[in-house]
Amino acid sequence: MTAERTDVLIVGAGPAGLSAALELKRLGVPRVTVVDREPQPGGMPRLCHHTGFGVWDFHRMLSGPQYARRYVRLAEAAGVEIRTETTVTGWADDHALTLTSPAGTGVLQSDAILLATGVRERPRSARLTPGYRPRGVFTTGSLQRFVDERHLPVGKRAVIVGAEEVSLSAFMTLTGAGLEVAAIVTELPRHQMNYFPYAPVKWLLVDMLHRVPVLTAARVERILGRFRVEGVEVSPVAGGERRVIPCDTVVFTGDWIPEHEVARSGELRMDAGTRGPQVDFAFRTSRAGIFAAGNLLRGAETAATSAAEGRRAAGWIARFLQGAPWPKVRLPVVAEPPIKWVFPNALSADTLRGEQPLTFRTADFVENAVVQVSQGNDVLYRQSFRYLTPNRTFRLDAAWLPRVALRGEPVRIRVA
Ligand SMILES: Cc1cc2nc3c(=O)[nH]c(=O)nc-3n(C[C@H](O)[C@H](O)[C@H](O)COP(=O)(O)OP(=O)(O)OC[C@H]3O[C@@H](n4cnc5c(N)ncnc54)[C@H](O)[C@@H]3O)c2cc1C
C-alpha cells in the first residue's frame, strides 16, 4: 500500500484539533490534514445543542453546533484538509497512521502528528451498576446523540448520576426534550456544579437546584426494570436504607476516560493519573514528532481550554518542523492521592522557565489544603488553597520549575 503524505496529521476534528490546524496554517505550514471518524467535523460540541460555548475564544455565547461550525468554517477557509468518516486504526510506522474510511483503507505519513481524540464518559457497564440491561440508560454523550442528532424520544422521568458540570448539560438536554428530572445522585458529599464559568448557565443551575433534589453521599445500587428502566435503587454511601426512585431514564454523567486507543497502540508512555498520554509543557509525548492536546490529555475541560491547548501545541509543532530538537531527558511529574492528576505530567529542559502554571484536580473535597511539590527530600514549593473540590481544575504556580533537577527523582505533587 503506498502512503500519502502531509506535513502535519491531526487526529480529531474537535476544538483542539481544528484550532491547532488553524494555527499551523497561520504559521505557514503548507499541508495540514485533520481526520475524524464522525460524518461531520466539530467534535463533541456538535452534539451539545445547549448554550455555553465560545465566550473565551469568540467572545460571544454560542450553542455547541454554532461553535463547532465556526471552527470548521475557519479551518476550511484557511485551507486545512478535513477528512471525515476517516478512523485511525493504528500505526504503519513511527510517523504514519493507518486509516479506514468508506473509500477503503490507507496510510497517511506525516512529519508531525497531533493526537486530539478527546474523552468519553464511563458507561454504566464500566461502572458495574447491577441490574438487567433495559432500554433507557445513557451517558450524557449518548443521550445528546439520541435526542439532538437522531431526534428520538427518550422517556418521561430521569435520574442523573453524577453532579459535576457535564451533569448540567444532561439536565439541559433532558428538560429540553420534555423530561422531568427526578433526582441527581452523587457519591460525593457535595455537588460540584457551582463553578460553571458562564453566568447564564449559573442561573440555570440555581433554577435547577430549586427544582430537583440533589442526593449527595448516595449511590445508585441497582437499575430496576427488565426491558425498560423502571427505577433506580439508591442508598447512602455510609450505609443505611435503600430507596427506590421511579424513572424510565438514567443518565451516567462525567467520570471521564481519554479516548486513548491510538495513543496506546502507538506505545506512547501513558500517565496513571490522567490515563492519557504523558506530555510536557510543549504537548510532546514520549515519542519524537508525536504531540497530544485537548481532552485526550486529562478528562474534560471546557472547549475553549482544549482549543487554546491546540493553538499552543501548534506553536511547538511548527518549531519541531523547523528543526527544534526533541528533548532527550523527560522527568515525570507524579500526582499522589487525593490529587487525581496533574498536567503536564512530564518536564523537559526547554520548558522549565515556569511561565505557565500547572493544573490539577483532586478526588476528594479538601479544606485548607497545602499542596506541596517535592523532589526526593527537597520541598520545592508549597501553595495554600482554601478549598479543593473534585471535578474542578486548580492552578499550581510554577515559579519552582527552574529548581528541578531534570536527571533527579520524579517530581511529586501531594497534599501536605
Ligand atoms: C455533554 C457535554 C457537554 C459539554 N458542555 C460544554 C459547554 O457547555 N461549554 C464548554 O466549553 N465545553 C463543554 N463541553 C466540553 C467540550 O465539548 C470539550 O472540552 C471539547 O469538545 C474538547 O475538545 P477536543 O478537541 O479535545 O475533543 P472532542 O471535541 O471530543 O473531539 C475529539 C474528536 O476526535 C475524534 N476521534 C477520536 N478517536 C478517533 C480516531 N481513532 N480516528 C478518528 N477520529 C477520532 C472524535 O470523533 C471527535 O470528533 C461539554 C462536553 C460534553 C461531553
The ligand as an SDF file (V2000), in Angstrom:
LIG
                    3D

 53 58  0  0  0  0  0  0  0  0999 V2000
  -22.1100   16.5890   27.3030 C   0  0  0  0  0  0  0  0  0  0  0  0
  -21.0480   17.6340   27.2190 C   0  0  0  0  0  0  0  0  0  0  0  0
  -21.3680   18.9860   27.4120 C   0  0  0  0  0  0  0  0  0  0  0  0
  -20.3890   19.9710   27.3280 C   0  0  0  0  0  0  0  0  0  0  0  0
  -20.7280   21.2730   27.5270 N   0  0  0  0  0  0  0  0  0  0  0  0
  -19.7770   22.2370   27.3800 C   0  0  0  0  0  0  0  0  0  0  0  0
  -20.1020   23.6200   27.4810 C   0  0  0  0  0  0  0  0  0  0  0  0
  -21.2630   23.9830   27.7040 O   0  0  0  0  0  0  0  0  0  0  0  0
  -19.1100   24.5430   27.3060 N   0  0  0  0  0  0  0  0  0  0  0  0
  -17.8140   24.1460   27.0260 C   0  0  0  0  0  0  0  0  0  0  0  0
  -16.9370   25.0000   26.8500 O   0  0  0  0  0  0  0  0  0  0  0  0
  -17.4810   22.8350   26.9330 N   0  0  0  0  0  0  0  0  0  0  0  0
  -18.4220   21.8880   27.1050 C   0  0  0  0  0  0  0  0  0  0  0  0
  -18.0900   20.5700   26.9830 N   0  0  0  0  0  0  0  0  0  0  0  0
  -16.6610   20.2100   26.7870 C   0  0  0  0  0  0  0  0  0  0  0  0
  -16.2230   20.3090   25.3320 C   0  0  0  0  0  0  0  0  0  0  0  0
  -17.1210   19.6360   24.4990 O   0  0  0  0  0  0  0  0  0  0  0  0
  -14.8300   19.7000   25.2170 C   0  0  0  0  0  0  0  0  0  0  0  0
  -13.9680   20.4230   26.0780 O   0  0  0  0  0  0  0  0  0  0  0  0
  -14.2160   19.7670   23.8310 C   0  0  0  0  0  0  0  0  0  0  0  0
  -15.0720   19.2120   22.8740 O   0  0  0  0  0  0  0  0  0  0  0  0
  -12.8770   19.0240   23.8160 C   0  0  0  0  0  0  0  0  0  0  0  0
  -12.2900   19.1690   22.5720 O   0  0  0  0  0  0  0  0  0  0  0  0
  -11.2980   18.0700   21.9760 P   0  0  0  0  0  0  0  0  0  0  0  0
  -10.9410   18.5840   20.6300 O   0  0  0  0  0  0  0  0  0  0  0  0
  -10.2280   17.7900   22.9370 O   0  0  0  0  0  0  0  0  0  0  0  0
  -12.1390   16.7180   21.8570 O   0  0  0  0  0  0  0  0  0  0  0  0
  -13.5260   16.3780   21.1320 P   0  0  0  0  0  0  0  0  0  0  0  0
  -14.3650   17.5610   20.9350 O   0  0  0  0  0  0  0  0  0  0  0  0
  -14.0700   15.2320   21.9030 O   0  0  0  0  0  0  0  0  0  0  0  0
  -13.0540   15.8500   19.6890 O   0  0  0  0  0  0  0  0  0  0  0  0
  -12.3180   14.6710   19.5220 C   0  0  0  0  0  0  0  0  0  0  0  0
  -12.5880   14.1320   18.1270 C   0  0  0  0  0  0  0  0  0  0  0  0
  -11.7040   13.0480   17.8730 O   0  0  0  0  0  0  0  0  0  0  0  0
  -12.3740   12.1030   17.0730 C   0  0  0  0  0  0  0  0  0  0  0  0
  -11.6920   10.8120   17.1980 N   0  0  0  0  0  0  0  0  0  0  0  0
  -11.4820   10.0830   18.3160 C   0  0  0  0  0  0  0  0  0  0  0  0
  -10.8050    8.9520   18.0340 N   0  0  0  0  0  0  0  0  0  0  0  0
  -10.5930    8.9640   16.6890 C   0  0  0  0  0  0  0  0  0  0  0  0
   -9.9690    8.0370   15.7950 C   0  0  0  0  0  0  0  0  0  0  0  0
   -9.3830    6.8980   16.2170 N   0  0  0  0  0  0  0  0  0  0  0  0
   -9.9470    8.3370   14.4650 N   0  0  0  0  0  0  0  0  0  0  0  0
  -10.5220    9.4970   14.0180 C   0  0  0  0  0  0  0  0  0  0  0  0
  -11.1320   10.3900   14.8290 N   0  0  0  0  0  0  0  0  0  0  0  0
  -11.1710   10.1320   16.1410 C   0  0  0  0  0  0  0  0  0  0  0  0
  -13.7970   12.1000   17.6120 C   0  0  0  0  0  0  0  0  0  0  0  0
  -14.7100   11.6350   16.6500 O   0  0  0  0  0  0  0  0  0  0  0  0
  -14.0010   13.5810   17.9470 C   0  0  0  0  0  0  0  0  0  0  0  0
  -14.6600   14.2700   16.9150 O   0  0  0  0  0  0  0  0  0  0  0  0
  -19.0540   19.5790   27.0620 C   0  0  0  0  0  0  0  0  0  0  0  0
  -18.7290   18.2290   26.8740 C   0  0  0  0  0  0  0  0  0  0  0  0
  -19.7170   17.2550   26.9550 C   0  0  0  0  0  0  0  0  0  0  0  0
  -19.3720   15.8100   26.7630 C   0  0  0  0  0  0  0  0  0  0  0  0
  1  2  1  0
  2  3  1  0
  2 52  2  0
  3  4  2  0
  4  5  1  0
  4 50  1  0
  5  6  2  0
  6  7  1  0
  6 13  1  0
  7  8  2  0
  7  9  1  0
  9 10  1  0
 10 11  2  0
 10 12  1  0
 12 13  2  0
 13 14  1  0
 14 15  1  0
 14 50  1  0
 15 16  1  0
 16 17  1  0
 16 18  1  0
 18 19  1  0
 18 20  1  0
 20 21  1  0
 20 22  1  0
 22 23  1  0
 23 24  1  0
 24 25  2  0
 24 26  1  0
 24 27  1  0
 27 28  1  0
 28 29  2  0
 28 30  1  0
 28 31  1  0
 31 32  1  0
 32 33  1  0
 33 34  1  0
 33 48  1  0
 34 35  1  0
 35 36  1  0
 35 46  1  0
 36 37  1  0
 36 45  1  0
 37 38  2  0
 38 39  1  0
 39 40  1  0
 39 45  2  0
 40 41  1  0
 40 42  2  0
 42 43  1  0
 43 44  2  0
 44 45  1  0
 46 47  1  0
 46 48  1  0
 48 49  1  0
 50 51  2  0
 51 52  1  0
 52 53  1  0
M  END
$$$$
